[in-house]
Amino acid sequence: MVLPRWLPALFFLLPLTGCTYAFYHPDHVVYYSPAALGLEVREIRFSSADGTKLQGWFFPAQNTLAVKGTIVQFHGNSENMTSQFASLHWPTRHGYNLFTFDYRGYGSSEGEPSQEGTYLDGMAALDKAWQLRTGARFVVIGQSLGGAIAMRSFADFQHQRETQLVVLDSTFASYKAEARRLLASHWYTWPVSLFGPVLISDKFAAKEAIARDRTRLLIVADRRDPIVSFANGEEIFRLARAPKDLWVLDQGRHIQVFNARNVGYRNRFLSLLEEIVD
């Protein structure tokens, strides 16, 4: 029997496609308008190191003469910043600016997402946020996939020592391990899980960067997180250097620590921000 010429290529491309799909679910839908929510926003255009054009939003602190600081959001793997900003715009009511952005391939940003590409985008976003910052505090928050991107980008950030806090919320430690778990969870990608992760590198994984960082870390993990297992949070906390904190939730939800229903955690976070300035 003569095999089709394209069959070897299919076996090569399947793991690559499957593993990429496991991490990145971008779209170009406009979910929420900041103006419709009564929020002031500035559209920020900037470029990654390889020239890829990216889009961000800068939300200035509301109704305050004394800005307390600037928060940088690295959002999760799905949709784009027009939905993801909704989880973190609330600190603008308490004196903090918010800078959020889309990785390549998300929203209005150019290109296609990849580990190296999103690392470069994260570096560019940190530099841009530093230029835009006001106030005494500079805080980085990475959510789920965004935590992995944030941690690796922050490891090479030139203003680490002037950054007061990095938050890793519902973040996984290893791309390889997470790819294997995600691909094995669906029947149509299960075959890829057997060999696809071999092609995935942990060069840009959180676990490869976290031990190099001496900035104060806050790790947030839910014991019953349906997306990223609690063990990831435990591993990241174990690998991290002091000073570090671990907030453990038991709500069975993903990236929900700052949900409007969790007023206690919001207030706890604001109190932490007040403490971290020398």
C-alpha positions as CSV (number, residue, x, y, z in Angstrom):
1,M,0.0,0.0,0.0
2,V,1.3,3.4,-0.9
3,L,0.8,6.0,1.8
4,P,-0.2,9.5,0.9
5,R,2.7,11.9,0.7
6,W,1.0,14.3,3.2
7,L,0.6,11.6,5.9
8,P,4.1,12.1,7.5
9,A,3.5,15.9,7.6
10,L,0.2,15.3,9.3
11,F,1.8,13.3,12.1
12,F,4.4,16.1,12.5
13,L,1.9,18.9,12.5
14,L,-0.7,17.3,14.7
15,P,1.3,17.6,18.0
16,L,2.4,21.1,17.2
17,T,-1.2,22.2,16.4
18,G,-2.7,20.4,19.4
19,C,-0.1,21.7,21.9
20,T,-0.5,25.3,20.6
21,Y,-4.3,25.0,20.9
22,A,-4.0,23.8,24.4
23,F,-2.5,27.1,25.6
24,Y,-3.9,29.8,23.4
25,H,-7.5,30.6,22.7
26,P,-7.5,34.1,21.3
27,D,-10.3,35.9,19.5
28,H,-11.0,39.4,18.1
29,V,-14.4,40.0,19.7
30,V,-15.0,43.3,21.5
31,Y,-16.7,42.2,24.7
32,Y,-17.0,45.3,26.9
33,S,-16.5,49.0,26.2
34,P,-14.8,50.8,29.1
35,A,-16.7,53.9,28.2
36,A,-20.0,52.1,28.6
37,L,-18.9,51.1,32.1
38,G,-18.0,54.7,32.9
39,L,-14.3,54.1,32.8
40,E,-11.7,56.5,31.4
41,V,-9.2,54.7,29.2
42,R,-6.3,55.5,26.9
43,E,-5.5,53.2,24.0
44,I,-1.8,52.4,23.9
45,R,0.0,51.1,20.8
46,F,3.5,49.7,21.2
47,S,5.8,47.1,19.6
48,S,7.4,43.9,20.8
49,A,11.1,43.4,20.3
50,D,10.6,41.6,17.0
51,G,8.4,44.4,15.7
52,T,5.0,42.8,16.3
53,K,2.5,45.6,16.9
54,L,0.5,45.2,20.1
55,Q,-2.4,47.0,21.7
56,G,-2.9,47.9,25.3
57,W,-5.3,49.9,27.5
58,F,-4.3,52.3,30.3
59,F,-6.9,53.0,32.9
60,P,-5.9,56.0,35.2
61,A,-6.8,55.9,38.9
62,Q,-10.2,57.4,39.4
63,N,-11.1,60.5,41.5
64,T,-7.8,60.8,43.3
65,L,-5.2,63.5,43.6
66,A,-2.6,61.1,45.0
67,V,-2.1,58.1,42.7
68,K,-0.9,55.1,44.8
69,G,0.6,53.0,42.0
70,T,0.3,51.2,38.8
71,I,-0.9,47.6,38.2
72,V,0.1,45.6,35.1
73,Q,-2.3,42.8,34.1
74,F,-1.1,39.7,32.2
75,H,-4.5,38.1,31.3
76,G,-5.4,34.5,30.8
77,N,-5.4,32.4,27.7
78,S,-8.9,33.0,26.3
79,E,-10.7,35.9,24.6
80,N,-8.8,39.1,24.8
81,M,-8.3,42.2,27.0
82,T,-11.7,43.6,26.2
83,S,-13.2,40.9,28.5
84,Q,-10.2,40.2,30.8
85,F,-9.8,43.8,32.1
86,A,-13.2,43.4,33.8
87,S,-11.6,41.3,36.6
88,L,-9.0,43.9,37.5
89,H,-10.4,47.4,36.9
90,W,-11.7,47.7,40.4
91,P,-8.4,48.9,42.0
92,T,-8.8,52.1,39.9
93,R,-11.4,53.1,42.4
94,H,-8.8,52.9,45.1
95,G,-6.0,55.0,43.6
96,Y,-4.3,52.6,41.3
97,N,-3.7,52.8,37.5
98,L,-4.3,49.7,35.5
99,F,-2.3,48.8,32.3
100,T,-3.6,45.7,30.4
101,F,-2.6,44.5,27.0
102,D,-3.1,41.8,24.4
103,Y,-0.5,39.3,23.5
104,R,0.2,38.7,19.8
105,G,-2.8,37.1,18.0
106,Y,-5.2,38.4,20.7
107,G,-7.7,41.2,20.1
108,S,-6.1,43.9,17.8
109,S,-2.5,42.8,18.4
110,E,-0.7,41.4,15.3
111,G,0.8,37.9,14.8
112,E,0.2,34.5,16.3
113,P,0.9,33.4,19.9
114,S,3.8,31.3,20.9
115,Q,5.9,30.8,24.0
116,E,8.8,33.0,22.8
117,G,6.5,35.5,21.2
118,T,4.4,36.1,24.3
119,Y,7.6,36.3,26.4
120,L,8.8,39.2,24.1
121,D,5.3,40.8,24.3
122,G,5.5,40.6,28.1
123,M,8.9,42.3,28.2
124,A,7.6,45.0,25.9
125,A,4.4,45.5,28.1
126,L,6.5,45.8,31.3
127,D,8.7,48.4,29.7
128,K,5.7,50.3,28.4
129,A,3.9,50.1,31.7
130,W,7.0,51.4,33.5
131,Q,7.0,54.4,31.2
132,L,3.4,55.1,31.9
133,R,3.5,54.5,35.7
134,T,2.7,57.0,38.3
135,G,2.6,56.5,42.1
136,A,4.9,54.7,44.5
137,R,4.0,51.1,43.7
138,F,4.6,49.0,40.6
139,V,2.7,45.7,40.8
140,V,2.5,42.8,38.2
141,I,-0.5,40.5,38.2
142,G,-0.5,37.3,36.1
143,Q,-3.6,35.3,35.7
144,S,-3.4,31.6,34.7
145,L,-1.4,31.5,31.5
146,G,-0.6,35.1,32.1
147,G,1.2,34.2,35.3
148,A,3.6,31.9,33.3
149,I,4.2,34.7,30.8
150,A,4.5,37.4,33.5
151,M,7.0,35.4,35.6
152,R,9.3,34.6,32.7
153,S,9.2,38.1,31.3
154,F,9.7,39.6,34.7
155,A,12.8,37.5,35.2
156,D,14.5,39.7,32.5
157,F,12.8,43.0,33.5
158,Q,15.3,45.8,34.1
159,H,13.3,47.3,36.9
160,Q,12.8,44.2,39.1
161,R,14.2,45.9,42.2
162,E,11.8,48.9,41.9
163,T,8.8,46.5,41.6
164,Q,7.0,46.0,44.9
165,L,4.9,42.8,44.2
166,V,4.3,40.1,41.6
167,V,1.0,38.2,41.9
168,L,0.6,34.7,40.3
169,D,-3.1,33.9,40.3
170,S,-4.1,30.3,39.3
171,T,-0.9,29.8,37.4
172,F,0.7,26.6,36.2
173,A,4.4,25.8,36.8
174,S,5.3,23.8,33.6
175,Y,4.2,24.1,30.0
176,K,5.2,20.4,29.4
177,A,3.2,19.1,32.3
178,E,0.2,21.3,31.6
179,A,0.2,20.3,27.9
180,R,0.1,16.7,28.8
181,R,-2.8,17.1,31.2
182,L,-4.8,19.3,28.9
183,L,-4.4,17.1,25.8
184,A,-5.2,13.9,27.8
185,S,-8.4,15.4,29.0
186,H,-10.2,15.2,25.6
187,W,-10.6,12.1,23.5
188,Y,-9.8,13.9,20.2
189,T,-6.4,15.2,21.6
190,W,-5.6,12.2,23.8
191,P,-3.3,10.6,21.1
192,V,-1.3,13.8,20.9
193,S,-0.8,13.8,24.7
194,L,1.4,10.7,24.3
195,F,4.1,12.4,22.3
196,G,3.1,16.0,21.6
197,P,4.5,17.4,24.9
198,V,8.0,16.2,23.8
199,L,7.9,19.1,21.4
200,I,7.0,21.6,24.1
201,S,9.8,23.4,25.9
202,D,9.8,24.7,29.5
203,K,12.4,27.4,28.6
204,F,9.7,30.0,29.2
205,A,7.9,28.3,32.1
206,A,7.3,29.9,35.4
207,K,9.3,27.2,37.3
208,E,12.4,28.1,35.2
209,A,12.2,31.7,36.3
210,I,10.8,31.9,39.7
211,A,13.8,30.8,41.7
212,R,15.8,33.7,40.1
213,D,13.4,36.4,41.5
214,R,13.7,38.1,44.8
215,T,10.7,40.4,44.4
216,R,7.9,39.8,46.9
217,L,5.5,37.1,45.5
218,L,1.9,36.4,46.2
219,I,0.7,33.0,44.9
220,V,-3.1,32.4,44.7
221,A,-4.4,28.9,44.2
222,D,-7.8,27.2,44.7
223,R,-7.8,23.7,46.1
224,R,-10.6,22.7,43.7
225,D,-9.7,24.8,40.6
226,P,-11.2,23.1,37.6
227,I,-8.7,24.4,35.2
228,V,-5.2,24.6,36.9
229,S,-4.6,22.1,39.7
230,F,-3.8,23.2,43.2
231,A,-0.6,21.3,43.0
232,N,0.8,23.9,40.6
233,G,0.3,26.6,43.2
234,E,2.1,24.5,45.8
235,E,5.0,23.8,43.4
236,I,5.4,27.5,42.5
237,F,5.3,28.5,46.2
238,R,7.9,25.8,47.0
239,L,10.3,27.0,44.3
240,A,9.9,30.7,45.1
241,R,12.3,32.6,47.3
242,A,11.2,34.6,50.3
243,P,9.5,37.0,50.7
244,K,6.4,35.1,49.5
245,D,2.8,34.5,50.5
246,L,0.3,31.8,49.5
247,W,-3.4,32.5,49.5
248,V,-5.4,29.2,49.4
249,L,-9.0,29.3,48.3
250,D,-11.6,26.5,48.3
251,Q,-14.3,27.8,46.0
252,G,-13.9,25.4,43.0
253,R,-13.4,28.3,40.6
254,H,-10.6,29.6,38.4
255,I,-9.1,33.1,38.7
256,Q,-11.8,34.2,41.1
257,V,-9.9,35.7,44.1
258,F,-10.8,39.2,43.1
259,N,-14.4,38.5,42.0
260,A,-16.8,41.1,43.2
261,R,-18.2,38.5,45.6
262,N,-14.9,38.1,47.3
263,V,-14.9,41.5,49.0
264,G,-12.7,40.1,51.8
265,Y,-9.9,39.2,49.4
266,R,-10.2,42.5,47.7
267,N,-9.7,44.4,50.9
268,R,-6.9,42.1,52.0
269,F,-5.1,42.8,48.7
270,L,-5.5,46.6,49.2
271,S,-4.1,46.3,52.7
272,L,-1.2,44.3,51.3
273,L,-0.5,47.1,48.8
274,E,-0.4,49.6,51.6
275,E,2.2,47.6,53.4
276,I,4.7,47.0,50.6
277,V,6.1,50.6,50.2
278,D,9.2,51.2,52.3
